[in-house]
Amino acid sequence: MKSSVTRLFFVLVLTFALINSSLTSAGDNYNSIKPHFKEAEKLLKKRNALFSLDLDLQIGASFSKTTFEMNSQNDTLENSKSKAGPLFGATLSLNLLGFGFTSGFQYNSKGFETSTGEKANLNYFNIPLLLYFDFDIGEKIRVDGNLGPYFGLLLNTDDVKQYAVKNFDFGLTGNLQLAYMFNKFMGVLFGGKYEYGGLNNLGRNEQIKKITTSTFNIYTGLKFEL
């Protein structure tokens, strides 16, 4: 009986010694490669400070106001009301030393409703070509923005001849957004965007001299740093 207890005690001591040796060896190995991990993190941070590629997925709402300028003072047109609609899109931003370029696509629902009850929906597919900037606030908050022109293609509209518009829209847009980064590669964003459309004059009616649009967008979404 004593011999069995002695052998069991010896086995336990030997097992404990082996486990302790393994843990010590693993700790030594981790300590030996830990500087390499830190160096890799520094290189990644340095690369991101010089160059990065961001993908933003956006969904939100747009509030559009359409303005009509008549050819003659004798021509009258009731002022239009603002129109609310959905917004969604995706943009890709190339960042070099805090500045860069942004493009992508955006679906934007514009339009108007006159005080006499006439309505027109103007749904556009916009392609922005924008200058980009960004900076960090602490380790988690990213601030970025864009400014520049956009090109819009009219997808569909209501058949209201008096307010007919062109199939192509050229305008200016600017936006500012905040992104809270969960880690180095993904975060959630909140932003606002303003668009002034109709620089090419959307009107194509003899009575109407000029049609322009003014749209404010609010949105949320996801940011991916590639």
Secondary structure, DSSP 8 states (H G I E B T S, - for coil): -HHHHHHHHHHHHHHHHHHHHHHHHHHHHHHHHHHHHHHHHHHHHHHHHHEEEEEEEEEEEEEEEEEEEESSTT-----EE-EEEEEEEEEEEEEETTEEEEEEEEEEEEEEEETTS-EEEEEEEEEEEEEEEEEEETTTEEEEEEEEEEEEEEEEE---GGG-B-SEEEEEEEEEEEEEESSSSEEEEEEEEEEEE-TT--B-BTTEEEEEEEEEEEEEEEEEE-
